[in-house]
Amino acid sequence: MGAMTMNWDEVAAFAAELPETEVSTSYRTPALKVAGKTFARLRTEAEGGLMLVCGLDEKAALLASGDPAYFTTPHYDGYGSILVHLEQIDPQELRELLTEAWRQKAPARLST
């Protein structure tokens, strides 16, 4: 059996486990927010990928890993976010990155 392909509904289901997460929109595309702050956004089909907030160090490490699931574009240079190919990422890794993205934007009272 091949690797499971992730889709937006599964991303949203993972995120629903995180406190006070809401499915919303950002730049007219589906997004996940906590306390009104976006931590994940599905880019348009033309753009491709899922944007996840992350630290710049983590972004550099993910890109350096050589894993084809991770990429970026000049638009995101110097910005704390990583782009993810949902059809290539390991579901467990995605869950960890989603949790970390949530943590970056969640108010302190939630992330204790």
N, C-alpha and C positions, 0 to 999 in steps of 0.2 A: 504494500500500500504506500502511495506517495505521501509527501509532506502535505499537511493540511494547509489550504489556502485561506488566509484571513480575509474578512471583508468588514465593511463599516459596522454592520449590525453586531458582529462579534467584538469589535473594538468597543462599541457602546456598551455591550453586555459586561465586558471586563470593567469598564469605568463605572458602571452602576454599583459595583461593590465598594467604591470609594466614597466616603462621606460627602454629602452635599454637592455631588456632581450633577450637572444638568446638561442635557443634550440641547444644543442651541445652534446658531449659525455665526460664522465670521467670514467676512468678505463674500457673502452669499453662498458659502459652502457649509456643509455640516461640521459642527465643532463641539468640543467638550469644554465645559467651563466649571470652575469652582469659585465661589464668591465673586462671580461676574468676570473672572479672568480666564482667558483661553489658555488651555494647556495642550490641546491637540486639535488639529484641523485637517479635514480631508480636502486635499487640493482638487481642482477641477480635473476632469479626465484628461484634458489636453496637457495639464501640468504634470499630473501623475504623483502618486505617493501620499503619504500621511505625514504631516508636520507634527513633531513632538518637541516640546520645550525640554532642553537639557543644558547642563553646564558646558562651557566651552571646552574644558578638559575632556569631558566625556565625549563630546562631539568629535574632537580630534582623535580620541582612542578608537571610537567606532569606525570612523573613516579609515584610520590606519590599519584596522583589523583585516581589511581586504574582503570582508563579508559583502557580497553584492546586494544584500538587502538594504544597506545604508548608502545614502548619497546626499549631495547638497547642490545648490546652484549659487551663482554669484550674488543673487538677491539676498541670500542668507549668510553671506560671508561676514564674519565678526559678530554674528547674532547667535544667541544661545538656543539653537534648535537643530534637530537632525531630521532629514527626510527619510522615509522608510517605504520600501516597496512591500505592500501588504502580501503580495503573492509569493514573496521570498523569505519573509521573516519567520523565525521560530515563534510559535504562539507564547511559549513561556518567556522568551526574551521580550516580546512585545508587552506582556503583562508587567514585567519588571520596569521597562522603560516608561510605560503609561503611569505606573505608580510613582516613579521618580518625577515625571513631568507634573503630576498632580501635586506632589510634595513641594515642588518649586513655587507653585502658585497659591497653594492653600494657606489660609490664615493660620498662625501659630496655634490657635486654640484647637484646630482640627488635626494637625499633624503631630500631636504628642503621642 
